[in-house]
Amino acid sequence: MLQHIERVVDLLDPNLNHLFNMDAGEATRRLLSGEPDAVRAIEGSFALVARDGITVRLARSMDRPMRYFLAKRQEGPALFVSDRIDALHRALAEEGLDDQFHPSYTRMVPAHHVVELRLVGCPDPEPTYTRFFTPAREALPGDLDEIGRRYIGALSTVMAKWLRSLDPREPIGVAFSGGIDSGSVFLVLHHTMLRLGLSPARLKAFCLDLGDSPDAQQSRRFLETLGLSMFLEEVPADPQAIDLDETLKTLEDYKPLDVQCAAVGLLLARGIRERYPDWKYLVDGDGGDENLKDYPIEENSELTIRSVVDNLMLYHEGWGVGKIKHSLTYSGGLSRGYVRTYAPLRRFGFQGFSPYTSPDVIEIAEGIPFAALTGYDVPALYSLKGEIVRRGVHAITGFDMPAFPKRRFQHGAMPAERLHARLGLAERSYRQRYFALWT
């Protein structure tokens, strides 16, 4: 006789759900319905579990990593759900089930999908996936001014919803580099606070400096140009404090660029926490590169300009659920990689906010007619992001935003050659070292 799920152990922190338009109970009811449009209507940050008899449904926003593990017990299976692999392991160990555990047996819920588990028994069932967010592609006109206005306008609208949900006395920090993403986030946040009658004195732009930092210099130039230097706070740190094992334990992943990003992210979060023991909210520009397809295609042999331009949310979701390259242990793209931002902040007790990851903002980005605007020309694609964001920021805020050449967060905290000397291992080496931490 088949056994159904006897237990659901929800280890997620409900206080991290940050919903704008409904309470958690209503959001859970919408998830339980399984209706994609009902789940799509949930606004904000969430990781939710809903159960009805033998049916369990899970869903998350892009900015909330979510994992599960199905354990076998004599009295029936149990489904454990958490944001972290180590939390799943601890929960299994407390019930004497850790002999079943291996980190590769955990499963990641992909963003933008409802994951449904039914008839859980032996052997384990295959989850089913229902997409709840499918933005229309190439739905916008080819006018860059209009695209920028809509894109940054959507960013401002999402920020306003978030700001209205906060205690107006809470300070707000921005992880700042002076680049296009963090720069636009800071300027639009500053503008939106003023528009809502909120004091921008609550705002700081935190820039990590590991010595001779390109980002520190860039941040000064960016804010000086706009007469906003008073908001900058540089956070110096010693690059010798980078701890690879701590980073791998925190990140629970081994992709080299994500390891590097998380390593310096930990230093920034630690530095802010040491200065401000009670600080809670940090905002960042994560998702901006994915939205406007701004990654060096030549660095990934699997990519071509056509695969980047023609695939729905390729940088957000990887090659996609149900495809041969889709991993169950990790989802793809930013759906997987967002842990590089989430985990360092949670490690030091911060709540992050990445407005570029909001579906309302992604929807505008996916509507851009990239093929028509670029003619599948790589340099044209790379130049598009700065043009769209710069025009949009001016339309919404009035600021003439400086647009500096692209540079990854980790390469801005310290010169790239010094970073690679310290964290330049191949993915295979990181993977072996990560799994060794579990033995």
C-alpha positions as CSV (number, residue, x, y, z in Angstrom):
1,M,0.0,0.0,0.0
2,L,1.3,3.4,-1.0
3,Q,2.2,5.8,1.9
4,H,1.5,9.5,1.6
5,I,3.3,12.4,3.3
6,E,2.9,11.9,7.0
7,R,4.7,15.1,8.0
8,V,5.8,18.4,6.6
9,V,8.5,20.1,8.6
10,D,8.6,23.7,7.6
11,L,11.9,25.3,8.8
12,L,11.5,28.5,6.9
13,D,11.4,31.7,8.9
14,P,7.9,33.3,8.3
15,N,9.3,36.7,9.4
16,L,11.3,36.9,6.2
17,N,8.2,36.9,4.1
18,H,7.8,40.6,3.1
19,L,4.4,40.9,1.3
20,F,3.0,44.1,0.0
21,N,-0.6,43.3,-0.9
22,M,-1.8,40.5,1.3
23,D,-1.0,38.6,4.5
24,A,0.8,35.3,4.6
25,G,-2.5,33.4,5.1
26,E,-3.9,34.7,1.9
27,A,-0.7,34.0,0.0
28,T,-0.6,30.4,1.3
29,R,-4.3,29.9,0.2
30,R,-3.4,31.2,-3.3
31,L,-0.5,28.7,-3.4
32,L,-2.7,25.9,-2.3
33,S,-5.1,26.6,-5.1
34,G,-2.3,25.8,-7.6
35,E,-3.6,28.5,-9.9
36,P,-0.7,30.3,-11.6
37,D,-2.4,33.6,-11.8
38,A,-3.3,33.5,-8.2
39,V,0.3,33.0,-7.2
40,R,1.6,35.6,-9.7
41,A,-0.6,38.1,-7.9
42,I,1.4,37.8,-4.7
43,E,3.6,40.9,-4.4
44,G,6.8,41.0,-2.5
45,S,9.4,38.5,-1.1
46,F,8.2,35.1,-0.1
47,A,9.0,31.4,0.4
48,L,5.8,29.4,1.0
49,V,4.6,25.9,1.7
50,A,1.0,24.8,1.4
51,R,-0.4,21.4,2.2
52,D,-3.7,19.7,1.5
53,G,-3.8,16.0,2.3
54,I,-1.4,14.2,-0.1
55,T,-0.6,17.4,-2.0
56,V,2.2,19.8,-1.0
57,R,3.0,22.9,-3.0
58,L,6.0,25.1,-2.7
59,A,6.8,28.5,-4.3
60,R,9.3,31.3,-3.9
61,S,10.2,34.7,-5.2
62,M,13.5,35.1,-7.0
63,D,15.1,36.6,-3.8
64,R,14.2,33.7,-1.4
65,P,16.2,30.5,-1.8
66,M,14.2,27.4,-0.9
67,R,15.1,23.8,-0.6
68,Y,13.5,20.5,0.5
69,F,14.5,17.0,1.4
70,L,12.2,13.9,1.4
71,A,13.1,11.5,4.2
72,K,11.9,8.0,4.7
73,R,10.7,6.9,8.1
74,Q,9.2,3.6,9.3
75,E,6.0,5.4,10.1
76,G,5.9,7.2,6.7
77,P,7.9,9.8,4.8
78,A,8.6,13.3,6.0
79,L,9.2,16.4,3.8
80,F,11.7,18.9,5.3
81,V,11.7,22.5,3.8
82,S,14.3,25.2,4.5
83,D,16.3,28.0,2.9
84,R,19.5,26.2,3.7
85,I,21.1,22.8,3.2
86,D,22.7,22.8,6.7
87,A,19.4,23.5,8.3
88,L,17.9,20.4,6.5
89,H,20.8,18.3,7.8
90,R,20.4,19.5,11.4
91,A,16.7,18.7,11.3
92,L,17.4,15.2,9.9
93,A,20.1,14.6,12.5
94,E,17.7,15.6,15.4
95,E,15.4,12.8,14.2
96,G,18.1,10.3,13.6
97,L,17.7,10.4,9.9
98,D,21.0,12.0,8.9
99,D,22.3,8.7,7.5
100,Q,20.0,9.4,4.5
101,F,21.5,12.8,3.9
102,H,23.9,14.0,1.3
103,P,23.9,17.7,0.1
104,S,23.3,16.5,-3.5
105,Y,20.1,14.8,-2.4
106,T,18.5,18.1,-1.4
107,R,16.3,19.8,-4.0
108,M,16.0,23.5,-4.9
109,V,12.7,25.1,-5.7
110,P,13.2,27.1,-8.9
111,A,12.0,30.7,-8.9
112,H,8.7,31.5,-10.8
113,H,7.4,27.9,-10.5
114,V,4.9,26.1,-8.2
115,V,6.5,22.8,-7.3
116,E,4.0,20.2,-6.4
117,L,4.6,16.9,-4.7
118,R,2.0,14.2,-4.5
119,L,1.8,10.6,-3.6
120,V,5.1,10.6,-1.7
121,G,6.3,7.1,-1.0
122,C,8.9,4.7,-2.2
123,P,10.4,5.3,-4.7
124,D,10.4,9.1,-4.4
125,P,8.0,10.9,-6.7
126,E,9.0,13.3,-9.5
127,P,7.9,16.9,-8.6
128,T,5.7,18.7,-11.1
129,Y,6.4,22.3,-12.0
130,T,3.9,24.9,-13.0
131,R,5.2,28.3,-14.2
132,F,3.4,31.2,-12.5
133,F,5.3,34.0,-14.2
134,T,5.6,34.1,-18.0
135,P,6.3,37.7,-19.2
136,A,5.5,38.6,-22.8
137,R,8.7,38.9,-24.9
138,E,9.3,41.9,-27.2
139,A,6.1,43.6,-26.1
140,L,7.6,47.1,-25.9
141,P,8.3,49.7,-28.7
142,G,11.9,50.2,-29.8
143,D,12.1,53.7,-28.3
144,L,14.9,53.7,-25.8
145,D,13.5,56.7,-23.9
146,E,10.1,55.0,-23.5
147,I,11.8,51.7,-22.5
148,G,13.9,53.4,-19.9
149,R,11.0,55.3,-18.5
150,R,8.9,52.2,-18.1
151,Y,11.8,50.1,-16.7
152,I,13.0,52.5,-14.1
153,G,9.3,53.6,-13.4
154,A,8.6,49.9,-12.5
155,L,11.7,49.9,-10.3
156,S,10.4,53.0,-8.5
157,T,6.9,51.6,-8.0
158,V,8.3,48.4,-6.4
159,M,10.5,50.5,-4.2
160,A,7.6,52.6,-3.1
161,K,5.6,49.5,-2.1
162,W,8.6,48.2,-0.1
163,L,9.2,51.6,1.6
164,R,5.5,51.9,2.6
165,S,5.8,48.5,4.3
166,L,8.7,49.6,6.6
167,D,8.8,51.4,9.9
168,P,9.7,55.0,8.7
169,R,12.4,55.2,11.3
170,E,14.4,52.2,10.1
171,P,17.7,53.2,8.4
172,I,18.3,51.8,4.9
173,G,21.7,50.9,3.4
174,V,22.6,50.3,-0.2
175,A,25.4,48.0,-1.2
176,F,27.0,50.5,-3.5
177,S,29.7,50.4,-6.1
178,G,28.8,53.4,-8.3
179,G,28.0,51.0,-11.1
180,I,24.9,51.1,-13.2
181,D,22.8,48.7,-11.1
182,S,23.7,49.9,-7.6
183,G,23.9,53.5,-8.8
184,S,20.4,53.5,-10.3
185,V,19.0,51.7,-7.2
186,F,20.5,54.4,-5.0
187,L,19.2,57.3,-7.1
188,V,15.7,55.9,-7.5
189,L,15.5,55.0,-3.9
190,H,16.6,58.5,-2.9
191,H,14.0,60.0,-5.3
192,T,11.2,57.6,-4.2
193,M,11.8,58.4,-0.5
194,L,11.5,62.1,-1.2
195,R,8.4,61.5,-3.3
196,L,6.8,59.7,-0.4
197,G,7.7,62.4,2.1
198,L,10.3,60.2,3.8
199,S,13.6,61.5,5.1
200,P,16.6,60.5,3.0
201,A,18.7,61.1,6.1
202,R,17.9,57.4,6.8
203,L,19.9,56.4,3.7
204,K,23.6,55.3,3.3
205,A,25.6,54.0,0.4
206,F,28.0,51.4,1.8
207,C,31.0,50.7,-0.4
208,L,33.5,47.9,0.4
209,D,37.2,48.8,0.1
210,L,39.8,46.0,0.3
211,G,42.6,48.3,-0.5
212,D,43.1,50.2,-3.8
213,S,39.5,49.4,-4.5
214,P,38.3,50.4,-8.0
215,D,34.7,50.6,-6.7
216,A,35.7,53.0,-3.9
217,Q,37.1,55.4,-6.4
218,Q,34.2,55.0,-8.7
219,S,31.7,55.5,-5.9
220,R,33.3,58.8,-4.9
221,R,33.2,60.0,-8.5
222,F,29.6,58.9,-9.0
223,L,28.2,60.7,-5.9
224,E,30.5,63.8,-6.2
225,T,29.2,64.3,-9.7
226,L,25.6,64.4,-8.4
227,G,26.3,66.4,-5.2
228,L,25.4,63.4,-3.0
229,S,28.8,62.6,-1.4
230,M,27.3,62.9,2.1
231,F,25.6,59.6,1.6
232,L,28.7,57.6,1.0
233,E,30.2,55.4,3.7
234,E,33.3,53.4,2.8
235,V,33.7,50.1,4.6
236,P,37.4,49.1,4.7
237,A,38.3,45.4,5.2
238,D,41.4,43.3,5.1
239,P,41.5,40.9,2.1
240,Q,43.4,38.5,4.3
241,A,40.2,38.0,6.2
242,I,38.6,36.2,3.2
243,D,38.0,32.6,4.5
244,L,37.2,30.2,1.7
245,D,35.8,27.5,3.9
246,E,33.5,30.0,5.7
247,T,32.4,31.2,2.3
248,L,31.6,27.8,1.0
249,K,29.7,26.9,4.2
250,T,27.7,30.1,3.9
251,L,27.1,29.9,0.2
252,E,26.4,26.1,0.0
253,D,27.5,26.2,-3.6
254,Y,30.7,26.1,-5.6
255,K,30.3,28.2,-8.8
256,P,33.5,30.3,-8.9
257,L,32.0,33.7,-9.6
258,D,29.4,33.2,-6.9
259,V,32.0,32.0,-4.5
260,Q,34.1,35.2,-5.2
261,C,31.0,37.4,-4.9
262,A,29.9,35.8,-1.6
263,A,33.4,36.0,-0.2
264,V,33.6,39.8,-0.5
265,G,29.9,40.1,0.3
266,L,30.6,38.5,3.7
267,L,33.3,41.1,4.3
268,L,30.9,43.9,3.5
269,A,28.1,42.5,5.7
270,R,30.5,41.9,8.6
271,G,31.9,45.4,8.3
272,I,28.5,47.0,8.4
273,R,27.3,44.9,11.3
274,E,30.4,45.7,13.3
275,R,29.7,49.4,12.9
276,Y,25.9,49.2,13.2
277,P,24.8,46.4,15.5
278,D,21.0,47.1,15.0
279,W,21.0,47.8,11.2
280,K,18.4,45.7,9.4
281,Y,17.8,46.6,5.8
282,L,20.2,46.5,2.9
283,V,19.2,47.2,-0.7
284,D,21.3,46.1,-3.8
285,G,21.3,46.0,-7.6
286,D,21.3,42.3,-8.0
287,G,19.2,41.2,-11.0
288,G,20.1,44.3,-13.1
289,D,22.6,42.4,-15.2
290,E,20.2,39.5,-15.8
291,N,17.4,41.8,-16.8
292,L,19.3,43.5,-19.5
293,K,21.4,40.5,-20.5
294,D,24.7,42.2,-19.6
295,Y,27.2,39.4,-19.1
296,P,30.3,38.7,-21.2
297,I,29.0,36.0,-23.6
298,E,32.6,35.2,-24.6
299,E,33.3,33.9,-21.1
300,N,30.8,31.0,-21.4
301,S,31.4,28.6,-24.3
302,E,27.8,27.4,-24.0
303,L,26.3,30.8,-25.0
304,T,25.8,32.6,-28.2
305,I,24.3,36.0,-28.8
306,R,21.2,34.3,-30.2
307,S,20.8,32.0,-27.2
308,V,21.0,35.0,-24.8
309,V,18.6,37.1,-26.8
310,D,16.1,34.5,-27.9
311,N,15.6,32.5,-24.7
312,L,13.0,33.7,-22.1
313,M,14.9,34.7,-18.9
314,L,17.9,32.7,-19.7
315,Y,20.1,34.5,-17.2
316,H,17.4,34.3,-14.5
317,E,16.6,30.6,-14.8
318,G,19.4,28.9,-16.7
319,W,18.4,26.5,-19.4
320,G,15.0,26.0,-17.7
321,V,13.0,23.5,-15.7
322,G,12.5,20.2,-17.4
323,K,15.4,20.6,-19.8
324,I,18.3,18.2,-19.9
325,K,20.7,20.7,-18.2
326,H,18.4,21.4,-15.3
327,S,19.6,20.2,-12.0
328,L,17.3,19.2,-9.2
329,T,19.9,20.0,-6.5
330,Y,20.4,23.5,-7.8
331,S,18.1,25.5,-10.1
332,G,19.7,27.6,-12.8
333,G,20.7,31.2,-13.4
334,L,20.0,33.8,-10.8
335,S,17.4,31.5,-9.3
336,R,20.4,29.5,-8.1
337,G,23.0,32.3,-7.9
338,Y,20.9,34.7,-5.7
339,V,22.3,32.7,-2.7
340,R,25.5,34.7,-3.2
341,T,23.6,37.8,-2.1
342,Y,21.0,36.2,0.3
343,A,23.4,34.0,2.4
344,P,26.0,36.6,3.4
345,L,23.3,39.0,4.4
346,R,21.4,36.4,6.5
347,R,24.7,35.3,8.0
348,F,24.9,38.7,9.7
349,G,21.2,39.2,10.4
350,F,20.3,41.6,7.5
351,Q,17.2,41.6,5.4
352,G,18.0,42.3,1.8
353,F,15.9,43.9,-0.9
354,S,16.8,43.5,-4.6
355,P,14.1,45.4,-6.5
356,Y,15.5,44.4,-9.9
357,T,14.4,40.8,-9.1
358,S,10.8,41.8,-8.8
359,P,8.6,40.2,-11.5
360,D,7.1,43.6,-12.3
361,V,10.5,44.9,-13.2
362,I,11.6,41.7,-15.0
363,E,8.4,41.8,-17.0
364,I,9.4,45.2,-18.5
365,A,12.9,43.9,-19.2
366,E,11.6,40.8,-21.0
367,G,9.4,43.1,-23.1
368,I,12.4,44.9,-24.6
369,P,12.8,44.0,-28.3
370,F,16.4,43.0,-27.9
371,A,16.7,41.4,-31.3
372,A,15.5,44.4,-33.2
373,L,17.6,46.8,-31.1
374,T,20.8,44.9,-31.3
375,G,20.6,43.1,-34.6
376,Y,22.3,40.2,-32.7
377,D,25.4,42.3,-32.4
378,V,27.3,41.7,-29.2
379,P,28.8,45.2,-28.6
380,A,25.3,46.6,-29.3
381,L,23.8,44.4,-26.6
382,Y,26.5,45.4,-24.1
383,S,25.9,49.1,-24.7
384,L,22.1,48.8,-24.4
385,K,21.9,48.5,-20.6
386,G,23.7,51.8,-19.9
387,E,21.5,53.6,-22.4
388,I,18.2,52.2,-21.1
389,V,19.0,52.8,-17.4
390,R,20.6,56.2,-17.9
391,R,17.6,57.5,-19.8
392,G,15.2,55.9,-17.4
393,V,16.8,57.3,-14.3
394,H,16.8,60.8,-15.9
395,A,13.1,60.4,-16.8
396,I,12.0,59.3,-13.4
397,T,14.4,61.2,-11.1
398,G,15.9,64.1,-13.1
399,F,19.4,62.9,-12.3
400,D,22.0,62.6,-15.1
401,M,23.4,59.4,-13.8
402,P,27.1,58.6,-14.6
403,A,27.4,55.2,-16.4
404,F,30.8,53.6,-15.9
405,P,32.0,50.4,-17.7
406,K,30.7,47.1,-16.3
407,R,32.6,45.5,-13.5
408,R,31.6,42.6,-11.2
409,F,31.2,43.3,-7.5
410,Q,34.2,41.2,-6.5
411,H,36.4,42.8,-9.1
412,G,35.5,46.3,-7.8
413,A,36.2,45.5,-4.1
414,M,39.9,44.8,-5.0
415,P,41.8,44.6,-8.3
416,A,40.9,41.6,-10.3
417,E,44.4,40.1,-10.4
418,R,44.7,40.2,-6.6
419,L,41.3,38.6,-6.2
420,H,42.1,35.8,-8.7
421,A,45.4,35.2,-6.8
422,R,43.3,34.5,-3.7
423,L,40.1,33.1,-5.1
424,G,41.0,31.9,-8.6
425,L,40.3,28.2,-8.3
426,A,38.5,26.2,-10.9
427,E,34.9,25.1,-10.4
428,R,36.0,21.4,-9.9
429,S,38.3,22.4,-7.1
430,Y,35.6,24.5,-5.3
431,R,33.2,21.6,-5.7
432,Q,35.6,19.1,-4.2
433,R,36.4,21.4,-1.3
434,Y,32.7,22.1,-0.7
435,F,31.6,18.4,-0.6
436,A,34.7,17.7,1.6
437,L,33.2,20.0,4.3
438,W,30.4,17.4,4.7
439,T,32.6,14.4,5.2
